Amino acid sequence: MIKINLLAESKRPAAVRKAKAGPKPAARANLAPLLLLLGLVVGLAALGLHWWQLDRTLKAKQAEVAQTEAEVKRLEAVIKEVEQFKAKKAELETKIGIINDLKANQRGPVRMMDQISRALPELLWLERMKMKGSTIELEGYAFNTNAVASFIENLDKVPEFEEPTLKDTQALPSGVYKYFVSFTFSFAPKPRDGEPAGDGQRPPAGPAGTATSG
């Protein structure tokens, strides 16, 4: 026969009986909104953190773009200065070229007269020189035809002169010869062997013995 001690059960503490009984349905119902609210707060916090990171990245990119735009503007100013410098350099080079051409044109006739003077042999002198473009015509007198031949040979040795041509030789009653020589010239020296002959001394003046250029 089984005996149940109902008195001992009734004497146990109320807390023990409540623990065995478990949570009430009302308590479980109040816990669900709290969990939902907690999840919403966590989600909002995660979303806010993500937005903060995106905003920080966006501001960093905007700062980089602003810095790049400032660098582009600075480089544009530098490029403009470089272009101005190139334009001034080209203008200066053009002016220098013009000045050099003018100097070359000034030195050309002086050098040409010097070469002709050096080519004059003995017993021959120059009476007249005429320039037509790049052609030079010489007229003068010589005591013999050998002096005229030597003069033509000396002129032919000058790099700036083309091969001279004896156009005419006239024997005068006075015993001298009048010659006419022409040749073309270029201020750009041509590669030739030999140097201009002649000692550079002019013979005594003959008839009208002053050289002039026409």
SULLINRA-V205572 format. One record per pair of residues at least 4 apart in sequence whose C-alpha atoms are under 7 Angstrom apart, sorted by sequence separation. I is the first residue (numbers start at 1). GAP is how many residues later the second one is. D is the distance in whole Angstrom. If there is no record, write none. Layout:
i = {I:I}
gap = {GAP:GAP}
d = {D:D}
This chain:
i = {5:6:7:8:13:14:15:16:17:18:23:24:25:26:27:28:31:32:33:34:35:36:37:38:39:40:41:42:43:44:45:46:47:48:49:50:51:52:53:54:55:56:57:58:59:60:61:62:63:64:65:66:67:68:69:70:71:72:73:74:75:76:77:78:79:80:81:82:83:84:85:86:87:88:89:90:91:92:93:94:95:96:97:98:99:100:101:102:103:104:107:108:109:110:111:112:113:114:115:116:120:131:132:145:146:147:148:149:150:151:152:153:171:172:205:120:131:142:156:171:172:205:130:131:142:155:156:171:129:130:156:170:171:129:130:156:169:170:129:155:169:170:128:129:169:128:168:169:127:128:152:168:126:127:167:126:127:166:167:125:126:166:125:165:166:124:125:164:165:124:164:165:123:124:164:123:163:162:161:162:124:161:162:123:161:122:160:161:121:160:160:160:121:160:121:159:160:120:159:119:144:159:143:144:159:142:143:119:141:142:119:141:142:141:157:158:140:141:157:158:116:140:157:139:139:155:138:139:154:138:154:137:138:154:137:136:137:136:135:136:135:134:135:134:119:121:125:119:120:125:108:118:119:124:118:120:122:123:125:118:119:122:118:120:127:117:127:128:129:130:127:128:129:130:126:127:128:129}
gap = {4:4:4:4:4:4:4:4:4:4:4:4:4:4:4:4:4:4:4:4:4:4:4:4:4:4:4:4:4:4:4:4:4:4:4:4:4:4:4:4:4:4:4:4:4:4:4:4:4:4:4:4:4:4:4:4:4:4:4:4:4:4:4:4:4:4:4:4:4:4:4:4:4:4:4:4:4:4:4:4:4:4:4:4:4:4:4:4:4:4:4:4:4:4:4:4:4:4:4:4:4:4:4:4:4:4:4:4:4:4:4:4:4:4:4:5:5:5:5:5:5:5:6:6:6:6:6:6:7:7:7:7:7:8:8:8:8:8:9:9:9:9:10:10:10:11:11:11:12:12:12:12:13:13:13:14:14:14:14:15:15:15:16:16:16:17:17:17:17:18:18:18:19:19:19:20:20:21:22:22:23:23:23:24:24:25:25:25:26:26:27:28:29:29:30:30:30:31:31:32:32:32:33:33:33:34:34:35:35:35:36:36:36:37:37:37:38:38:38:38:39:39:39:40:41:41:42:42:42:43:43:44:44:44:45:46:46:47:48:48:49:50:50:51:77:77:77:78:78:78:79:79:79:79:80:80:80:80:80:81:81:81:82:82:82:83:83:83:83:83:84:84:84:84:85:85:85:85}
d = {7:6:6:7:7:6:6:6:6:7:7:7:6:6:6:7:6:6:6:6:6:6:6:6:6:6:6:6:6:6:6:6:6:6:6:6:6:6:6:6:6:6:6:6:6:6:6:6:6:6:6:6:6:6:6:6:6:6:6:6:6:6:6:6:6:6:6:6:6:6:6:6:6:6:6:6:6:6:6:6:6:6:6:6:6:6:6:6:6:6:6:6:6:6:6:6:6:6:6:7:7:6:6:6:6:6:6:6:6:6:6:7:7:6:4:7:5:6:7:6:6:7:6:6:7:7:7:4:7:5:5:5:6:6:7:6:6:5:5:7:6:6:6:6:4:5:6:7:6:6:6:5:6:4:5:4:7:6:6:6:7:5:6:6:7:6:6:7:5:4:6:6:6:6:4:5:6:6:7:5:6:6:6:6:4:7:5:7:6:5:6:6:7:5:6:5:6:6:5:6:7:7:5:6:6:6:6:5:7:5:6:5:7:4:6:7:6:6:6:5:7:6:5:6:5:7:6:6:6:5:5:6:6:7:4:5:7:6:6:6:4:5:6:6:6:5:6:6:6:6:6:7:5:6:5:7:7:6:7:6:7:6:4:7:6:6:6:5:6:6:4:5:4:5:5:6:6:6}
